Amino acid sequence: MNNKLQMNKISRRNFVKNMGCGAMGSTTLFSTLANLMVANKMIASQPASSVSGDYKALVCVLLAGGNDSFNMLVPKGDPEYGEYAATRSDLALPQNLLQEINPIISDGKEYGVHPAMGDLKQMFENEKLAFIANVGTLVEPVANANEYYSGLKNLPLGLFSHSDQIQQWQTATPHSREAIGWGGRMADILQSQNSNSAISMNISLSGKNVFQAGKTVVEYSISESGDGVEGIERINPFISDTGFINELRDDAVYDIASEMYSNIFKQTFGNIATQSLDSLETFKNAIAAVPPFTSNFSNHYLSNKLRMMAKTIAARETLGVSRQTFFVTFGGWDHHDEVLGNQQFMLGILNNAIKEFFDALTEIGMDDKVTLFTISDFGRTLTSNGNGSDHAWGGNSIVAGGAVNGKNIYGTYPDLYLNGNPLMIGNRGNLIPTTAADLYFAELALWFGVSQYDLPILFPNITNFYSPVGSPPAPPIGFLPI
């Protein structure tokens, strides 16, 4: 068979799936295509079917660098605070500055949150926020230090490594290194629920990411400013008759993009280019039509990114979507030095952004349709390195939203003493997780609409921790209705 005949046998779907938008180049038009990722429309595996009125969104906030989360959620009662203070030494927060919280279900201890988290404390008390305690990447349960050191347990690859652990929180495959995320796999399954298949279910405010990368669905990358998309730059505004010139230019681009090339590669590119322009305009117009929020947002990039998420959610009907994931990275948490000052500043930013985001969602009546959750590379050592903390394993996460069964700490908050503690590995206060990240993610996925029977597709190790049987299945943890 000659090369031309072989070329013609390549399907457009397989070509786009195998080559991806990244191969399209770096000109302005090509960058627009990569940014919009409208190849999803070309490779959709089945027709879209809208679920009228049933909108849900997941918002993943990556605290990149490894949040020292045992200073985010802290033992506050005298006995447990004494244990915390003895272990943390110069990293211990003053007991009288902790914001007291009152979980509905008590484990017999008292807890508080970091003094910079006053708004999040109030969300907790209002039953719209919960904590997941001592959660981390696990291949299978590791009950204690003896099991960890036995060599008989499968452990996550590259424990304590930024690159490995930040990837594993996004892929949910701690036993292997891959570039497909569980948010992407979830979108592969659910994308067809959105009536508009030209715009991905996965919206990123931080560009390319592993979490939202699927086999057929990738992220639609937007910015926090303006209408969210940059598109094709206009002619220099100082040229006279710019309106006429711009119109001619736009018409020319559409003509070029719509050209029916005989070569299948060029034809596929032309189709994608046309769809990119169409979906760009759809998105721009939808965002432009959203009235300004009366809720205020701080002047920080995290707040601005969450504001754009809220605007996108407000435009959900115009965009034709009933399921969306959002992703944002808030970096700078690798506090080997000056952890107390850095956390005071950064947890304040996080506190403000989450509170402002849910204020805006409440304003548009969508706070119970959106669940925000935090992930981070790993927890950090409980002991001090002199002025900071180092890479460890288990840590605490935040989950927030109107649907959350809030005002509780889920999982097992560990004892923080060092000597003889069965969960401690090494001598630096490095905790074995008592809750698998798979359980955390599985509950989010079930609430989002993933079938219990698809959980092993998203989380290959889930049956090591949870049996997804029953009708309905039992909640993996309990912080969301499923």
N, C-alpha and C positions, 0 to 999 in steps of 0.2 A: 504494500500500500504506500502511495507516495505521501510526502510530508503534508501536502495541501489537504488531501483527504483525511489524514490523521487529525489535522488541525480542526477541520470542520466537525469532527466527531466529539470534540471537547464541548461539554455543555456550558452555557453561560453560568449556571449556578455553581458548578464545580470550579470554574475559572475564578470567579469572585471569591469563593470560599477558600481556595488554595492560595491565591495571590494576595488578597486583602487590599484594603485601601492604602496601606502603607507603601505599596509599590508604585503609586501614581505620581510621585514626584513632589516638587516643592514650590511650584509657581503659586500665584494667588488663588487661581481656580482650583488647583490640585489640593492646596491646603484646606480650602473650603470643603472639598469632598471628604478629606480625611477627618476634618473636624465634625462634620455632620454625620458621618458613618451611615449614610442612607443605603449602603449595600445591603442592609438588613432587608429592604424591600425586595431586592433581587434574589435573596437566598432564603426567604421565608419558606418554611417547610409545609405550611398549611394555610388556608385562607383565614383571615382574621374574623373573629366573632366577638362583638362587644358584649360586655356584661353590664347592662343598663343600670346606672345608679349605684353600682357596687365598686366604688373606688377605694384603693388602698395603696399606700406608699411606705417604703422602707428607706430610712436615711442612715447611711453608714458614715460615722465620723471617725476617721483614723487619727489617733493621737500618736503621731509618728515619732519614734525615738525611744519609747518605753516609759510610760507614765509611772511615777512612784505612787501607786494608788493606795498604799496603806497609810499615806498621809492625806488621801482624799476621803476615805471612809475609815474612821478611827475609833477604837474603844474609848469610852468616856467615863464609865463608872470607876470608882476608886481601885478595886482590885485589878481589873483588866487594864486600866490606864497605867497603873504602876508597872505591870508586865511590859506594856508597850514602851513606856519611857525608859525602862532599864535596857531594853534591846536597842532602841533607836538612838539613845544617848543624845548627841547634839542635833539630831534630826527630828527629835520629838517636838510636836506642836504644844504650846501651853494648854493645859487642860481647860482653863477658864475661857479660852478663846474659841473652843470647838462649838459649832452650831448643833445643838442637841436635836436628835430625831427620835421619833417614837413609833417604831414598827408595830403593825397590828399583831403580828405573831412574834413573840419574844423567845429568844434562846437563853434568857436569863441574864444577859449582859446589857449594858447601856452603850449607845453609840452616838457619835457626832460626825459632822462633816467639816471639811476645811473651812476656816473663817471667811474665805473669799467666795463661798458657794451659798450665800444667803438665799438667793432666788431659787436655786435648785433644792435647797432644804424645804422651801415653801411648797414647791411642786411635789416633793415627797409627802409632806403633810397633807396636801390636797389630793393624795392618791393618784397622782399623774406621773410619778417617777418611782423607780425601784433600782436597787443595786443587785448585781450578780457577784457573789463573793468568791474570791480565790478561784477564778476561772482561768483556764489555759489550754494550750494545745496538748492533746494526748492521742496516741494511737490506740491504746487500751488502758483500762484503769491501772494506776500505780498506787497502791494503798499506803505505802510507807517507804522510808529510806532503805530498809532491808531489801524490799522488792526492787527499788531503783538500782541498788548496787549489785544485785544478784546476777545480772546479765541475762536473766530469763524473760525480761519484759521488752517489748518493742517500744522504743522511745522515738520522739520526734527527731527528724534530721536536724543537725546544726543547732541544738539547744544553745541559747544565749547568744546566737548570732543574729544581728539585725536583719541581714538580707534573707536568711532562712525563715526566721520567725515572722517577719512582717509579711512574707509571702504566704506562709501557712495560715495565718489568720484570714487571709483573703481567699485561699483556695480550699481550705478545710481538708487538705491532703498532707498531713504532717509526715506521712510515711514516704512521700515522693516529692520531687521537685517538678512542678509543671506551671504552665502559664494560663490555665483556665480557672476562673474564679467561681465560687459557689453562687454569686449573684448572676454571673453569666450563664451558668448551667440552669439556674432557675428561670432566667429570661428565655432560654432556648425552649423551655417547656411551656411557659405562660405567655409569650409574646403575642400569640394569636388572639388573646382576649382583648387586645387593643384594636379598635376599628381602623386606626391609622397605622399601617405597618411601615410607612416611610420614615417614621420617627421612632428610634429605639425605645424600648421600655426602660433602658438604663441611661440615666442622665448624670454626667460627671461635671462637677465644678472644679476638678483638679486634673483635667486632661486624662491621658492614658493611665489606666490602672489595672491591676490584676483582678480585683474583686468582680468587676463588671464584664470581664472578657469571657465570652462563651464560644462555642464552636460555630454557631451561626449568627449570634447576636453580639454586638459590641457596643461600647458606650457612645452616646451622642454628647459630644463635649461642648459645653457652653461657658460663657464668662459671666462674672457677677455684675458687669456694668452694662448700661444701655439696654438694648433689647435682647442681650444674651448671646447674639451671634454677630460675627463681623462681616461675613460674606465677602463678596467681590468688591474691592475698593473702587470708588467712583473716580471719574476723571478729575484732574486738578480743578478745584473750585474757582481758581482765578482765571480760568479760560472763559472767554465770553461764550454766550449761548450754551452754558453747561447743561441746562435741562435737555435741549435738543441733542447734544452730543451724548449725554448719558443714555438717553432713550435709544439712540442708534447703537451705542455700545452694547446695551442690554439685549437688543434685538439680535445683534451679531453673535453674542455669546450663545443665545438660545439656538440660533441657526446652526452654529458650529456643533453645539452639543446634540442637536437633533439629527444631524447628518447621518444617513444610513450607510455605513461603511460596509464594504464587501468582506473585509477581514473581521472575523468574529471578535477579536480582541478590541479593535477600535469600535465596533458596534456596541459591545458591552459597555465600554467606557463612555460612549456617547449617551447611552440610556441612563447610566448612573449620574452623569453630569446634569442632565435635564432634571432628574428626580431630586438631585441635590439643591438645585436652584428653587424648585417648587417647594420643597420642604423647608428650605431656609426662609422663604417668604411666609409660609404658613406659620412657622415658629415666631418670626419677628412680629407679624401682625397680631398673633394671639397674645404675646407678651405686651405689646403696645396697648392693647385694649383693656388690660387689667387696671382698674382704678388704683391710685396710690393708697397704701395702707395708712391708717391713722396711727397704728402702732409705730413707735420709734425704733430705729436700729442704730447701734453704735457704729462709729467710724473705724471699724477694723475689718480686715479682709474676710475673717470667718463670719462675722455678722452679715457682711454684704453678700457672701455666697449663700448663706441660709435665707437671706431676703430674696435672692433670685430663685431659690428652690420654692419658696412660698408663692412667688408670682407664677412660677410654672404650674404649681398645683392649682392655683386659682384659674389658670387657663386650661384646665384638664378637659373640659367639654369641647372647647374649640379645637384642641389638639387631638381629640378622639381617643383618649386613653382612659383605661380603668385600672391599670396596674403600672406602677413606676418604682424604680429604685433610684436613689440619689447617692452620690459619693463625694466626700470632701476630705482633704488632708489638712490637718492642723499640726504642723511640724514643730520641732524644737524641744522635745521632751527627754532628750538624752542627758539628764542632769547628773553628770559625774562631779559637778562642782556647783556650789551656790544653789542647792536644791530648794532651800526654804524661800529665798527671794524669788527665784524663777517660778516656782509653783504659785506663790502668792499672786504674781502678775498673770500667769497663763491660765490658772483655774478661774480667775476673775473674768478673763476674756471668754472662756468656755461658758461660764455661768451666765454672762450677759447674752451671748449669742443664742443659747438654747432657750432662755426665757423669752427673748424677743421673737424668736421663730414661732414658738407656740402661742404667743400673744397674737401674732399675725394670723396663724391658723385658726385660732378661736374667733377672730374677727370675721373670717370667711366661713365659719362653721365646719372646719375640717380637722380640728385637733384630734378627734377620735378616729380619724381615718389614716393617721400618719404615726408611725412608730420610729423614733430615733434611737440608735444604739451606738455605743462607743466600742472601738477595738484599739489595741495597742500592741506593739511588738512583743512585750512581756512585762511582768512586774519587775521590781527592783529589790536589791538586797535590803533587808531590814537594818543591818548594821551600817555604820557610817564608814566612808573611806577617808574621813577627815573633814569633808565639807559637802559631800554628796553621796550618791548611792550608785551601785553598779548593776550590771545585767543579771536578772534572775529569771523566774519562771511564772508562778501563779500571781494573779493580780485581781483587781476589782473593776467592774465595768458598770456603766450607766445605761439604763433603758428608760425612755420617756415617751409619753403620749396619752391621749385620752382613753385609749383602749387598754392601757397597761393596768394590771392589777397592782396598783402602786402601794406606797407606804409599807413596803416590806423589803427585807434583805433575803435574797434567794440563794440557795446553796448553803455551804457551811463556812462561816467566817472562822478562820483557824486561830488557835492559840498562838501567841507571838513570843513565847519564851524560847530560849535557844537550847539549853542543855537538856538532852533527853527528849526533845520534841520529835515525835515519829515522822512528821512531815518535813523536817529540815534536812536538806542535803548540804554538805560542806559546812563551814563554820562562819558563814557570813549572813545567815538568815535568809536562805534561798528556799522558798516554799514549793512543795509539790502541789499542783492544782488538785482541788477536791471536786471541781466541776469541769467537765470536758467542754471545750469550745463547741464541739459538735452538738451538744444538748442545747446550748444557748442559741446557736444558729437554727437548729431544727425547729425550735418553738417559733422563731421569727418566720421561718418558711411556711410552717403550717398555718399560722395566722394570715399570712399573705395569700394563701390559697393553693399551696402545693399539696398534692395528694400524699397521704401517708405512705403509699406504695412507691412514690418517687423519691422518698427521702434517701434511700441507698444510692441513687444516682447522684444526688447532690453531695452526700456525705458518706463516702465509702466505708467508713469505720463506725457508722452510727449504731449498728447492731451490737457492737462491743459495750455500749452504754445504755441502750434503750431498745425496746421491742415495739415497733410501730404497728401494733395489731389492735383490734377492737373497733367498734363503730359507735361513736367516734373514738379515736385512740386517746389514751391518757396523755395529758400534757407532759412533755419531757421535763419541764421544770415547774411551770405554773404561773409565770408572770404575764401571760397573755391568754385570752380565750381562743380556743381553736375549734 
